[in-house]
């Protein structure tokens, strides 16, 4: 188990994000979310190869354990205080696999770990979500696996779901705000406790407040929930983050 190479109690907390290699959305978003809080927390990044999202063998093999551990070890060199797989692969490879990834990262580095999908589940539990809408850029087969996990593994009711039938991870960051808005509009025709936007290479995080205002429903965006959870992991109240939706509002 690795230990901190240097420790200063006055140093800011450092959050390590494991980033899909073709992702261009999450790093600017995560850093912007904590902009101005550098005396409290900073974001740091390490990448692993992810270029294709499908159920074909070459796509699934991207999520073998070794790449996660190698990328996490590089973050450990920076003495980060928490590590998150800022990716949603657990939605189709399995929440249990995400839990195993976290266990192995902590075993190898001594650093607590989470993932975007586990953070999503934690945000649902804390906010008493029982039913949800799903918005993704993925193919129907992957959306079906995510829905199955939510419903059969966790007991959440998926009311409506919309996807874009895309498989190239790089393409997800090119999905327009108008497309994201349209999918959220379409699912919101029926009530639910929240809308889950799943994909950390969608730029949906930037428009959370607009979506919540227009459709009257809390948005659980996969990048935002990862920031929310990791802040909690390092002992920082997520309500210090302003302007990124209801999830970050102080609870009474």
GUMI-568654 format. One record per residue: residue in one letter; x, y, z of N, C-alpha, C in turn. Coordinates in steps of 0.02 Angstrom, whole numbers, plus 32768, in hexadecimal, padded with zeros to 4 digits. Atoms other than C-alpha are relative to their C-alpha. Layout:
AXYZXYZXYZ...
END
This chain:
X802A7FC48000800080008000802C803E8000X7FD87FC48005804680A97FCD7FED80328037X800B7FCC7FCF80568135804B801080447FE1X7FEF7FBD8019805E81F18031804B800A8003X7FB97FF38000810C82237FFE8010803F8029X7FF97FC37FD880F482CE804F7FBC8011801CX80407FEE7FE18070830C80C6800580448021X80047FBE7FE1804583BE80F47FB7800C8011X80477FF97FED7FA383D681577FE0803F7FE4X801B7FC1801C7F908485810B7FF67FFC7FB5X8008800680487F96844580587FB77FF47FEEX8044800C80177EF484457FF57FF57FB67FF3X8011804580137E9983A17FD680097FF97FB5X7FF5800D80477EC183527F2F7FD67FC37FEAX802B8035801B7E4482EA7ECB801D7FE87FBEX7FE6801E803D7E8582737E467FC87FE37FD6X80338019802E7E1682517DB080217FD47FCBX7FED802C80377E3381BB7D3D7FD380107FC5X80247FE480397E0181FB7C9280047FD17FC3X7FFC802380407DD2819B7BF3802B80287FCFX7FCD7FDE80287E5B81C37B757FE3802F7FCBX801D7FD680347DE6820B7AF17FCE8033801BX802F7FD27FE17D8382737B6D801E80478000X7FEA7FBA7FFF7D9183307B557FD1802B802AX80337FD97FDB7CFD83647BC3800E8005804AX800280017FB77D1B832F7C768036802A8021X7FCA7FDC7FDE7DC283807C9C7FF2804B8005X80127FB97FF97D8F84347C727FC6800B8030X803A7FF97FD47CEA84187CCC80137FF98049X7FEF800C7FBA7D3283D07D6C802B8039801CX7FD57FCA7FE97DB884567D777FD880418008X80297FC47FFA7D3884E07D587FD27FFC803DX802E80077FC77CC3849B7DDD802080158042X7FDD7FED7FC17D4784B87E64802B803D7FF6X7FD97FC3800B7D9085567E187FF180338037X80077FD17FC97DAF85D57EA080057FE08045X7FFB80267FC17DBB854C7F2480457FE08007X7FBF802180027E7385257F0580227FFA8043X7FE380077FBD7E9F85447FBB7FE17FC68026X802180397FE07E2684B77FE7800A7FBE7FD9X7FFF803E80287E2D843B7F558016800E7FB9X7FEE7FFC80477E7A841D7EAA7FF47FBC7FE0X800D803C80277E5A839E7E20803E7FED7FD8X7FC6801A80237EDF832F7DD07FEB7FC37FD8X801A803080317ED182B67D3E80347FCE7FE8X7FD88034801E7F1582137CFA7FD37FDB7FCFX802A801C80357EDA81BD7C5A800C7FB67FF5X7FFA804480197EB7810D7C207FDA7FFA7FBFX801A800480447E8B80D37B727FB67FEE7FFFX8047800D800E7DD280E27B487FEF80287FC1X80127FDF803F7D9F81077A957FBD7FE97FE3X803B801F801E7D0880997A737FD27FE78037X803280167FCF7C6880777AD57FCE7FD27FDDX802D8032801C7C137FD67A9F80077FC18029X7FFA80417FDD7BFE7F227AD5802D7FD07FDBX7FCF802980237C807EE27A5B803D7FF5802BX7FCA80157FD37D177E8B7AA6803780358005X7FCA7FCE7FFC7D957F127A777FEC803C802AX80187FC87FD67D287F957ACB7FFE7FED8049X800480167FBA7D0A7F307B6980457FF7801FX7FBE800D7FE57DC37F057B7A802480408016X7FE37FC07FE97DE97FBF7B927FFA8006804CX800F7FF97FB97DA47FA97C42801B7FC68029X7FDD80307FD77E197F207C7D801E8023803DX7FEA7FE27FC17E5E7F3B7D2C804480247FFBX7FBB7FE580007F167F5D7D038004804A7FECX7FFB7FB980117EFC80047CA97FE8802F8038X80177FD87FC87E9980477D3C803780078035X7FCE7FFF7FCA7F2380177DB6803E80287FEBX7FC67FD980177FAF80607D4B7FF2804B8002X80127FB980007F5581057D367FF8801A8048X80097FEC7FBB7F27810A7DEF804480098023X7FBF7FFA7FE17FDC80EE7E21802280437FF0X7FE47FBF8013801081897DC07FE080398028X80207FCE7FD57F8F81EF7E21801A7FFC8047X7FE780097FBC7FD181A57EC2804480228009X7FC07FDC7FFC807B81F27E9A7FF680488015X80107FBA7FEE8026829B7EB37FE180068045X801D80007FBD7FE782697F607FB8801A8000X80477FEB80007F3182827F2F7FDC7FDF803BX802580177FC57EB1826A7FB97FC67FD37FEFX8035802C80177E2E820F7F52800A7FF67FB5X7FFB801080477E2781BB7EA77FBC7FEB7FE7X80408013801E7D8F81AE7E36800B7FEA7FB8X8006801180477D76814F7D947FC7802B7FE6X80327FD2801A7D1D81DE7D3D7FE87FE77FBCX801B8022803A7CCC816A7CC27FC47FD68015X804080207FF17C26810F7CB67FFE7FB67FEBX7FFF804580197C5F80627C7C7FDF7FCE8030X8022802C7FD07C1A80157D1C7FB67FF77FF0X8046800780137B6F80347CD17FF27FC27FD7X800B803D80287B897FA27C5A80307FC78013X7FD580367FE97C1F7F427CA17FEB7FE88045X801C80157FC07BC87F3F7D4A8016802C803AX7FEF7FDA7FC47BBF7FA47DEA802F7FD9802DX7FD380297FD77C147F127E40804880047FE7X7FBC7FF8801B7CA97F237DCA801C80448015X7FE97FBF7FE97CB27FDC7DF580177FFB8049X7FED80087FBA7CB77FAC7EAD80437FDB8006X7FC1802580007D447F317E888039802E7FEBX7FCE7FD080167DA47FB87E2A8015802D803BX7FF17FD57FC77D97802A7EC280287FDB8035X7FDD80287FCE7DCD7FA07F3780497FF57FECX7FBC800D80177E667F777ECD802A80407FFFX7FDB7FC180007E97802E7EB9801680118047X7FEF7FF17FBB7E9080487F7580337FCF801CX7FD080327FEB7EED7FA67F93804680107FE7X7FBE7FF1801F7F787FDE7F1D801E80428016X7FE77FBD7FF47F8480947F4F7FF4801A8047X80137FE77FBE7F3780A87FFC7FD1803C7FFCX80297FC5800B7EC4812E7FB27FB77FEB7FF5X80468012800C7E0581257FBE7FEB80107FB8X80127FF980477DB181137F147FB57FF97FF6X8045800780147D0981227EBF7FFE80027FB4X800B7FFB80477CC081267E0F7FC3802C7FF3X80397FD680107C4181917DB47FBE7FDC800EX803F80237FF67BBC810A7DBC7FF37FF2804AX800A80097FB87BD880E57E757FEE80428020X80127FBE7FE67BD281A07E977FB780107FEEX80457FF780147B2E81A47E367FD17FDD8032X802980267FD07AE6811D7EA87FFF80238044X7FFD7FDE7FBF7B21817B7F437FD680407FFFX80287FC280057AD0821C7F057FB67FF08000X804680157FFE7A2C81BF7EE87FEB7FF08048X801180147FBC7A3081767F977FFA803C802EX80027FC67FD37A56821A7FEC7FC4802D7FF2X80377FD4801379CB82737F8E7FBD7FDA7FF7X803E80287FFF794881E87F9E7FE17FF87FBBX8018800D8043793B81C87EE47FE67FB87FFBX801D8043800B78C881367EBC7FF17FF37FB6X800E8006804778A181587E05802A80337FDAX7FD57FD38026790881A77D7B7FF67FF97FB5X7FF980028049791981D27CC580497FF87FF0X7FBC800A801779B581A17C64800C80247FBEX7FEB7FE0803E7A0E82097BDF80487FEC7FF4X7FBC801680107AA981C47B88800D800B7FB5X7FF27FFF80487B0381CB7AE080077FB97FE4X7FEB8044800F7B11810D7ADC7FCF7FDA7FD2X802A802C80287ACB807E7A747FCB7FE0802CX8036801C7FD87A28802C7AAB80157FC5802BX7FEB803B7FDA7A807F8D7AE4802380148042X7FDF7FE97FC47AEB7FED7B607FCD8022802EX80347FE17FD77A5880567B9B7FD67FCB8024X802780357FE279F97FB57BBB80247FE0803CX7FD9801C7FC97A867F717C2880028030803CX80007FCF7FCA7A8E80127C8D7FBC80008023X804380027FE379D280107CA67FF57FC28029X8007803F7FDB79D87F5A7CDB802380038043X7FDC7FFA7FC07A5B7F807D5F7FDC802D8030X80257FD37FD579FA80147DA27FC37FDD801EX8040801C7FEA79597FB17DAC80097FBF8027X7FFB80437FE1798F7EFF7DD880337FFD8038X7FCC80017FCC7A2D7F217E3E7FF180318039X80067FC97FCF79F77FC17E967FB880138011X80467FF27FF079397FCC7E917FE780447FEAX80187FC0801A792C80717E337FD57FF47FC2X802B8005803B78A180867DB4801880317FCBX7FEE7FD5803878DD80C97D0C7FC0800E7FD9X80407FEE801E784681277CC9800780097FB4X7FF47FF48047788581687C21804B80027FF2X7FB980028013792A81557BC4800880187FB9X7FEF7FEA8043797881AB7B2E804B7FF87FF5X7FB9800680137A1D81857AD5800A80197FB9X7FF07FE680427A7781BB7A37801E7FCB7FD2X7FE88038802A7AB3811079F78046800C7FE5X7FBB7FF380147B6A814679F1802F7FD08024X7FCF802D7FE27C0380DA7A138046801E8005X7FBD7FE280007C9A814B79F380048032803AX7FFE7FD77FC47CCA81977A9B800F80497FF0X7FEE7FBB80137D1782307A487FC280277FE9X803B7FDD801B7C6E825879F87FD2801B8037X802F7FEC7FCB7C15826A7A9F800A804A8013X7FF37FBB7FEE7C6A83117AC27FE680317FCCX801A7FD580367C2483537A1D7FB480038000X80497FFA7FF97B6F83377A527FF080478016X800D7FB97FF47B2283E47A547FD3800A803DX802E7FF07FC97ACB84397AE57FB77FF87FEAX8045800780187A2E84397A787FEA7FB77FFFX801180487FFF7A35837B7A657FF37FE88047X800880137FBA7A4B83667B217FBE801B801BX803E7FE17FEA79BC83DE7B427FC47FDA7FE5X80388024801F794B83807AC97FF47FBD8022X800980407FDE796C82D87B1B7FE280098046X801B7FF37FBD794A83207BC77FB780157FFCX80467FEC800B78AB83707B867FD47FC47FF3X8028803B8012787082CB7B3E7FF47FD2803BX800B802D7FC7788B82667BDC7FD580208036X80217FDD7FC9783E82EC7C4B7FB480047FF8X80487FFD800A778E82D27C077FDB7FDA8037X801C80227FC77770825F7C9D80298011803EX7FDB7FEF7FC3779F827E7D5380317FCA8015X7FCF802D7FE2783782317DA6802680298035X7FDC7FDD7FCB78A8825A7E39804080227FE8X7FC47FE1801A793B82897DCB800D7FE97FB9X7FE980148042798A82837D20804A7FF18004X7FBB80177FFE7A2C82207D14801D80077FBAX7FDC7FF7803F7A9E825D7C8880417FDA8005X7FCA80317FF77B1B81D27C6D803180037FC6X7FC77FFE802E7BC081F17C12802A803C8015X7FD67FC87FEA7C5282597C50802280257FC7X7FE77FDA80397C7F828F7BA07FC880297FDEX80347FD080147BD882E77B88800F80418025X7FF57FBF7FE17BE483A17BAB7FC380188025X803F7FF07FE07B3C839B7C03800880258043X7FF57FE27FBE7B8783D37CA97FFA804C7FFDX80027FB780067B9584857C687FB8801B8003X80447FE680067AD784917C527FD17FE38035X802A801E7FCC7A99843B7CF17FCC8032801AX802F7FD07FE37A4B84D97D397FC880127FCFX80337FF2803279F184FF7C967FCF7FC77FFAX802B803A800579AD844E7C8A7FD27FF9803CX802980057FC37972844E7D3E7FCA80378000X80307FC98002791E84F67D267FC87FF37FCCX80318009803678C984C87C827FD27FC5800BX8027803D7FFC788D841A7CB07FEE7FED8048X801780077FBB787784297D6D80157FBF8021X7FEB80407FE578DB838D7D97804B8002800EX7FBA80017FEE798183707DEF80287FD67FCEX7FD5802380307A0B833F7D76803B7FE08025X7FC780257FE57A8782B97DAC802F7FF07FC6X7FD0800580377B1182D37D2D803D7FD98017X7FCC802F7FE97B9B82507D31804180238014X7FC47FDC7FEB7C2A82CD7D387FF480268040X80107FDA7FC47BD483397DBA7FFD7FD4803EX8005802A7FC57BAD82A87E2D80447FE78016X7FBC80167FEF7C6382727E24802480368029X7FE47FC97FD97C9C831D7E607FDF80038045X80257FFF7FC17C14831D7EE680197FCA8030X7FEC80387FD67C4882737F28804980088018X7FBA7FFC7FEC7D0382927F27800C803A8031X7FFC7FCB7FCD7CEE83367F847FEE7FE58045X8014801E7FC17C9382D7800B80367FD1801AX7FCC802F7FEC7D1D8254800C803C80228021X7FC77FDC7FE47DA182D780347FEC80318036X80167FD87FC77D38832C80B97FEC80477FF1X80167FBD80137CFB83C380587FB57FFF7FF0X80477FFC800B7C4483F4805A7FF380137FB7X800B7FF080477C0883EE7FA47FDD80427FF4X80237FC2800B7BA0848A7FC0802F803C7FF6X7FD17FCA80127C4084F17FAC8001800C7FB5X80037FFA80487C2684D17EF27FBD80227FEEX803B7FD880107BAC85537EAF7FF380027FB5X80137FF680457B4C855B7E0D7FFF7FC17FD5X7FFE803F80257B4C84A27DDE7FC67FD28010X803C80277FF77A9E846A7E0D7FED7FF08048X801E800C7FBF7A3384307E9D80277FD0802BX7FD980317FDA7AA583A07ECF803080228030X7FCD7FDE7FD87B21841E7F147FE280328032X801F7FD17FD17AA384857F7580037FE48046X7FFB80157FBA7AB7847F80337FBE7FE28016X803B80217FE67A3E840780857FED801F8043X80187FE37FC079D2845081117FFA7FC98035
END
